[in-house]
Amino acid sequence: SQTIHQWPATLVQPVGSPLSLECTVEGTSNPNLYWYRQAAGRGLQLLFYSVGIGQISSEVPQNLSASRPQDRQFILSSKKLLLSDSGFYLCAWSVIPNQPQHFGDGTRLSIL
Amino acid sequence: GQNIDQPTEMTATEGAIVQINCTYQTSGFNGLFWYQQHAGEAPTFLSYNVLDGLEEKGRFSSFLSRSKGYSYLLLKELQMKDSASYLCAPSLYNQGGKLIFGQGTELSVKP
């Protein structure tokens, strides 16, 4: 069966520091991968999605970036975090587009 | 643009039936997903409608009318553990399976 791993579970970072969140999927090949952010009391906002290695689509202009160096690995990065980057970051995968997306447990990011 | 409208909060009694409505306006609509999200946790998939009509999965059913831009999630025999946020999410055609999430409906089940 397929599983998705996301780490770390919680992270506290100072403003201006870099960020790297990692997500890996097991048990499937060439999944579609997604990064979402959920600010406190808000809905999920799609940040990036990828349909294959090296293919990244960005949804919202911001100081975050994403990379997919391997088939089942998706990384969310920032060179300099802002206070507004605080939130609950969720990685998700699907077999093909327009099939159910399955979420990792998420990373709760606090910026101080 | 994209717009999803759901009630912010609902309250229901244990053992009862509750219907959570969702209206949407999107470009390139493909289908509609419902997710459940408990506080502090990741969303979990509940149901998916592509065609008009009712999809039933145990205590949960979901209905879609593509022409009206309308869906609902029906929860039967409510249990306390059903207290959660319910997210309506249309998917967009030809955009990598992109989901547009509404703000969610916070359901409180009372004894």
Boltz contact constraints between the chains, C-beta under 6 A:
constraints:
  - contact:
      token1: [A, 32]
      token2: [B, 97]
      max_distance: 6.0
  - contact:
      token1: [A, 43]
      token2: [B, 101]
      max_distance: 6.0
  - contact:
      token1: [A, 43]
      token2: [B, 102]
      max_distance: 6.0
  - contact:
      token1: [A, 43]
      token2: [B, 103]
      max_distance: 6.0
  - contact:
      token1: [A, 44]
      token2: [B, 101]
      max_distance: 6.0
  - contact:
      token1: [A, 46]
      token2: [B, 98]
      max_distance: 6.0
  - contact:
      token1: [A, 49]
      token2: [B, 96]
      max_distance: 6.0
  - contact:
      token1: [A, 51]
      token2: [B, 96]
      max_distance: 6.0
  - contact:
      token1: [A, 90]
      token2: [B, 42]
      max_distance: 6.0
  - contact:
      token1: [A, 94]
      token2: [B, 97]
      max_distance: 6.0
  - contact:
      token1: [A, 97]
      token2: [B, 96]
      max_distance: 6.0
  - contact:
      token1: [A, 97]
      token2: [B, 97]
      max_distance: 6.0
  - contact:
      token1: [A, 98]
      token2: [B, 30]
      max_distance: 6.0
  - contact:
      token1: [A, 98]
      token2: [B, 31]
      max_distance: 6.0
  - contact:
      token1: [A, 98]
      token2: [B, 91]
      max_distance: 6.0
  - contact:
      token1: [A, 98]
      token2: [B, 97]
      max_distance: 6.0
  - contact:
      token1: [A, 100]
      token2: [B, 45]
      max_distance: 6.0
  - contact:
      token1: [A, 100]
      token2: [B, 48]
      max_distance: 6.0
  - contact:
      token1: [A, 103]
      token2: [B, 42]
      max_distance: 6.0
  - contact:
      token1: [A, 103]
      token2: [B, 43]
      max_distance: 6.0
  - contact:
      token1: [A, 105]
      token2: [B, 42]
      max_distance: 6.0
  - contact:
      token1: [A, 106]
      token2: [B, 42]
      max_distance: 6.0
